[in-house]
Amino acid sequence: MDYDIIVTGGGVIGLACAAMLSEKGIKIALIERHSSFGFETSSRNSEVVHAGIYYPSNSLKAKLCVSGNHSLYSWCEKYQIPYKKTGKYIIAVNKEEEEELERLFQQACDNGVPGMERITSRKLKLKEQNVSAVAALLSPTTGIIDTHKLMETLADYGKKNNVDFAWKHTIVGINRVSGGYNLTIAGPDSDEFNLTAGGVVNAAGLDSDTVASLAGIDIEEANYVLHYVRGHYFRVASALKNLVTHLIYPVPQNNISGLGIHVTIDMNGELKLGPDTQFLKERIQDYSVSPKLQEKFHKAVSRYLPQINFDDIYPDQSGIRPKLQDEGGKFRDFVICEESNRGLPGFVNLIGIESPGLTSCLEIAKKVRGFF
């Protein structure tokens, strides 16, 4: 075998898996189609370290997010990654939403989220005088992180442990062979060659279902088919950067299809709105942000931050989430599955790793390491 394990995908999940697996002292390669790490979902998000509030009890999303919140901050401390534990308010703007806050509070407690606190409108005004709400929940362990620096430290960790990185390479074929897998790799000039590995970790993000199908899995039957969901972001004028000091989230949408257009603070202290939730009809990585969305974003944020005028916001970026959940569908958990039951021992699928994947990256990687 050329390698003990090949990881496909150079986003934060693939990097974390390669880093954690490298501690075993085995031969590992990471294959990534772009020229470096984090070109897709990992670099197009809110950069929020979540607490684990929203997800059903005992789901992977809940358990890995709660433990990931702690382990990610610890990694940041150890490797001097910029982060800010800003805290987050989830706000209710009317009585109906206030009832939902109580449900979220109970869910957070069931999930073991530390430090959650019910906040009255009067107490909220003392902390966030510009936010209009009848009640709120405080999540003190929510924060923000420099995602690029995080990925850089994970890549460096892997390199120090002799992980080979193949940028501008794509896996185009996977065949089961005695003792492992034969992978057909397309290089930057479309020239193809083969590598063998005892195990494969599929951390291919937006194309993780495609990689699973290359290995012979019927993704329809396995319920692994992904849906592309674009989330747009708008930037708030710098003059308003001190409008809030915490992350401000509305009550989330049904079935957690999205957390609503919220206000986040970036590492430079600037404010950003988003993301919204747009299911795409075609699987095309189109990252455009239509100026026509400005009205939608302004209407959403003015419910709780009336100081923001229409002309105070402007298009920023967008990201695409690999969702297992179809539009209007029920909650879907992460797929973290070693596929021996499908006749593919040592083949690990990571599918539908969207939010809170960033927060959970080290915990997902530890779980993957446990398969080998």
C-alpha positions in Angstrom: 0.0 0.0 0.0 1.2 3.5 -0.8 -0.6 4.9 2.2 -2.3 3.7 5.3 -5.1 6.3 4.9 -6.0 8.8 2.3 -8.2 11.7 3.2 -10.1 13.5 0.5 -11.0 17.1 1.1 -8.9 20.0 2.3 -11.5 21.9 4.2 -11.4 22.2 8.0 -12.9 18.7 8.5 -10.3 17.0 6.2 -7.5 18.9 7.7 -8.6 18.0 11.3 -8.9 14.3 10.3 -5.5 14.3 8.8 -4.0 16.0 11.8 -5.7 13.7 14.4 -4.9 10.5 12.3 -1.3 11.6 12.0 -0.8 11.1 15.7 -1.0 7.4 15.0 2.4 7.5 13.3 1.0 6.1 10.0 1.4 7.1 6.4 -1.3 9.6 5.4 -2.0 11.7 2.3 -4.6 14.4 1.9 -6.0 15.0 -1.6 -7.6 18.4 -2.4 -8.7 19.7 -5.8 -8.0 23.3 -5.1 -4.5 25.0 -4.9 -4.6 25.1 -1.1 -6.9 24.4 1.9 -10.4 25.8 2.7 -11.5 27.2 -0.7 -15.2 26.3 -0.2 -17.5 26.0 2.8 -14.7 26.3 5.4 -13.8 29.9 4.2 -17.4 31.0 3.4 -19.2 31.0 6.8 -19.9 33.1 9.9 -16.7 31.9 11.6 -18.8 31.3 14.8 -17.9 28.9 17.5 -21.3 27.5 18.4 -22.4 26.2 21.9 -24.7 23.4 20.8 -28.1 24.9 21.6 -30.4 24.1 18.8 -29.9 20.4 17.9 -31.9 17.4 19.1 -30.6 15.7 22.3 -28.2 12.9 21.6 -27.7 13.9 18.0 -24.2 14.0 16.7 -24.6 17.7 16.0 -25.5 18.3 19.7 -22.9 16.1 21.3 -20.0 17.0 19.0 -20.8 20.7 19.1 -20.9 20.9 22.9 -17.6 19.0 23.3 -16.2 20.8 20.3 -16.8 24.2 21.7 -14.4 23.4 24.6 -11.8 21.5 22.5 -11.7 24.2 19.8 -11.1 27.0 22.3 -8.3 24.9 23.8 -6.7 24.4 20.4 -6.9 28.1 19.9 -5.1 28.8 23.2 -2.4 26.2 22.5 -1.7 27.3 18.9 -2.3 31.1 19.4 -5.3 31.2 17.0 -7.1 34.5 17.2 -10.6 34.1 18.8 -13.1 36.1 20.8 -15.6 34.6 23.2 -18.1 37.3 22.4 -21.2 35.6 23.8 -24.5 35.5 21.9 -28.0 36.7 22.5 -30.9 34.8 21.0 -33.7 37.3 21.0 -37.5 37.2 20.9 -39.2 40.3 19.4 -42.7 39.2 20.4 -44.6 36.9 22.9 -44.8 34.1 20.4 -41.1 34.0 19.9 -40.6 34.3 23.7 -42.3 30.9 24.0 -39.8 29.5 21.5 -37.0 30.9 23.6 -38.1 28.8 26.5 -38.1 25.7 24.3 -34.5 26.5 23.2 -33.5 27.1 26.8 -34.7 23.6 27.7 -33.0 22.1 24.7 -29.7 23.8 25.5 -30.0 22.4 29.1 -30.8 18.9 27.8 -27.7 19.1 25.5 -25.4 20.1 28.4 -24.7 23.6 27.1 -23.0 25.5 30.0 -23.9 28.9 31.3 -27.2 29.5 29.5 -29.2 32.3 31.0 -32.7 33.8 30.5 -32.5 37.5 30.0 -35.2 40.1 30.5 -35.7 43.0 28.1 -34.5 45.4 30.8 -31.3 43.4 31.4 -30.7 43.1 27.7 -30.9 46.9 27.3 -28.1 47.3 29.9 -25.8 45.1 27.7 -27.1 45.9 24.2 -29.0 49.2 24.3 -29.6 49.2 20.6 -31.3 45.8 20.4 -35.1 45.8 20.4 -36.5 42.6 22.0 -38.9 41.5 24.7 -36.6 38.7 26.0 -33.4 36.9 25.2 -31.2 33.9 26.0 -27.5 34.5 26.7 -25.0 31.9 25.5 -21.7 33.0 27.0 -19.6 30.3 25.4 -20.5 31.3 21.8 -17.7 33.2 20.0 -15.8 33.8 16.8 -12.6 32.4 15.4 -10.0 33.1 12.7 -10.9 30.1 10.5 -8.0 30.6 8.1 -5.5 30.5 11.0 -7.2 27.4 12.4 -6.9 25.6 9.1 -3.2 26.7 8.8 -2.4 25.2 12.2 -4.1 22.0 11.4 -2.2 21.7 8.1 1.1 22.5 9.9 0.3 19.9 12.5 -0.2 17.3 9.8 3.0 18.3 8.0 5.1 18.0 11.2 3.7 14.4 11.4 4.6 13.7 7.8 1.2 14.0 6.2 1.6 14.4 2.4 -0.6 17.1 0.8 -1.6 16.9 -2.8 -3.1 20.1 -3.9 -4.8 20.5 -7.3 -5.6 16.8 -7.4 -9.0 15.1 -7.6 -10.1 11.5 -6.8 -12.0 10.2 -9.9 -12.2 6.5 -9.1 -12.3 4.2 -6.1 -12.0 0.5 -6.3 -12.0 -2.0 -3.5 -8.9 -4.2 -3.5 -7.4 -6.8 -1.2 -6.5 -5.0 2.1 -7.8 -1.6 1.0 -8.6 0.7 -1.9 -7.1 1.6 -5.3 -7.8 5.3 -6.0 -7.5 6.9 -9.4 -6.3 10.5 -9.1 -6.5 13.2 -11.7 -3.6 15.7 -11.5 -3.6 19.4 -12.4 -3.1 18.6 -16.1 -5.8 15.9 -16.0 -3.1 13.2 -16.1 -4.3 10.2 -14.1 -2.4 7.9 -11.8 -3.2 5.4 -9.1 -2.6 5.2 -5.3 -3.5 2.5 -2.9 -4.5 3.0 0.7 -5.7 0.7 3.5 -8.4 3.2 4.4 -10.2 6.3 3.0 -11.7 9.2 4.8 -14.3 11.0 2.7 -14.3 14.6 3.9 -15.1 16.1 0.5 -17.8 18.5 1.7 -19.9 19.6 -1.2 -19.0 16.5 -3.2 -18.9 14.0 -0.4 -21.9 12.2 -1.8 -20.2 12.0 -5.2 -17.1 10.4 -3.6 -19.3 7.9 -1.7 -20.8 6.9 -5.1 -17.4 6.5 -6.6 -16.8 3.8 -3.9 -19.9 2.0 -5.2 -22.5 3.2 -2.6 -26.0 3.8 -3.9 -26.4 7.3 -2.4 -30.1 7.4 -3.1 -30.6 4.2 -1.2 -28.2 5.2 1.6 -30.0 8.6 1.9 -26.7 10.4 1.3 -27.8 12.7 -1.5 -26.8 16.3 -0.7 -28.6 19.5 -1.4 -26.7 22.7 -2.1 -27.9 25.6 0.1 -26.5 29.0 -0.5 -26.3 31.5 2.3 -25.7 35.2 1.5 -24.0 37.8 3.7 -24.3 41.5 3.8 -21.8 43.8 5.4 -22.8 46.7 7.8 -21.2 50.1 7.3 -18.1 50.5 9.5 -19.6 53.6 11.1 -22.1 51.3 12.9 -19.5 48.7 14.0 -20.1 49.5 17.7 -23.9 49.0 17.4 -23.6 45.6 19.3 -20.9 43.9 21.3 -22.4 40.4 21.2 -23.6 38.1 18.4 -27.3 38.7 17.9 -29.5 35.8 16.6 -33.2 35.8 16.0 -35.3 32.7 16.9 -34.3 30.0 14.3 -36.4 28.7 11.5 -38.4 25.5 11.7 -36.5 22.2 11.6 -33.2 24.3 11.9 -33.0 24.7 8.2 -31.3 27.9 9.1 -30.6 30.0 12.1 -32.2 33.2 10.6 -30.4 36.3 9.4 -28.2 37.2 12.4 -25.6 39.8 13.3 -22.0 38.5 13.7 -18.9 40.4 14.5 -15.7 39.5 12.6 -12.2 39.4 14.0 -11.7 43.1 12.9 -14.8 44.2 14.9 -16.9 44.8 11.8 -20.6 43.7 11.6 -21.9 41.2 9.1 -25.5 40.0 8.5 -26.4 36.5 7.4 -26.6 33.9 6.2 -30.1 33.5 4.7 -31.1 30.1 3.3 -31.6 29.5 -0.4 -31.9 25.9 -1.7 -30.3 25.8 -5.2 -32.0 23.9 -7.9 -28.6 23.0 -9.6 -25.4 21.8 -8.0 -23.3 24.7 -9.2 -20.9 26.5 -7.0 -22.3 30.0 -7.8 -21.2 32.4 -5.0 -22.9 35.5 -6.4 -24.8 37.8 -4.1 -27.7 39.7 -5.7 -28.1 43.3 -4.7 -31.8 42.6 -4.8 -31.4 40.8 -1.5 -30.7 44.1 0.2 -34.4 44.7 1.0 -34.8 41.2 2.5 -31.7 41.6 4.7 -32.7 45.1 5.8 -36.2 44.0 6.7 -34.9 41.0 8.7 -32.4 43.0 10.7 -34.6 46.1 11.3 -36.9 43.9 13.4 -34.4 44.0 16.2 -31.8 46.7 15.1 -34.0 49.6 13.8 -30.9 51.8 13.8 -29.6 50.1 10.6 -30.9 52.0 7.5 -31.3 50.4 4.1 -28.2 52.1 2.8 -26.1 51.0 5.7 -25.7 47.5 4.3 -24.1 46.1 1.2 -23.4 42.7 -0.4 -20.5 40.8 1.0 -20.0 37.1 0.2 -21.9 33.9 0.1 -21.2 30.3 1.0 -22.8 26.9 0.1 -23.8 24.4 2.7 -23.9 20.6 1.9 -27.3 19.8 3.4 -28.8 16.3 3.7 -32.0 17.9 4.7 -34.2 18.8 1.7 -36.2 22.0 1.5 -39.0 21.9 4.1 -37.6 18.5 5.3 -37.0 17.2 8.8 -33.8 17.6 10.8 -30.9 15.5 9.4 -27.9 14.7 11.5 -24.2 14.4 10.4 -23.3 11.2 8.6 -20.2 9.9 10.2 -20.1 6.3 9.1 -17.4 3.5 8.7 -18.9 1.5 5.9 -18.0 -2.1 6.8 -21.8 -2.9 6.7 -21.7 -1.9 3.0 -18.7 -4.1 2.3 -16.3 -1.2 2.5 -14.2 -1.7 5.6 -11.9 1.2 6.4 -14.0 3.6 4.2 -15.3 6.4 6.4 -18.0 8.7 5.0 -18.4 12.3 6.4 -21.5 13.6 4.6 -23.7 16.6 5.4 -21.1 18.2 7.5 -22.5 21.7 7.7 -22.9 23.9 10.7 -21.8 23.2 13.5 -19.1 21.4 11.5 -16.5 24.1 12.2 -17.1 24.0 15.9 -17.1 20.2 15.9 -14.1 19.7 13.6 -11.7 18.3 16.2 -14.4 16.1 17.7 -15.4 14.7 14.3 -11.7 14.0 13.6 -11.3 12.2 17.0 -14.3 10.1 16.1 -12.8 9.2 12.7 -9.5 8.4 14.4 -11.3 5.8 16.5 -12.3 3.9 13.4 -8.7 3.0 12.6 
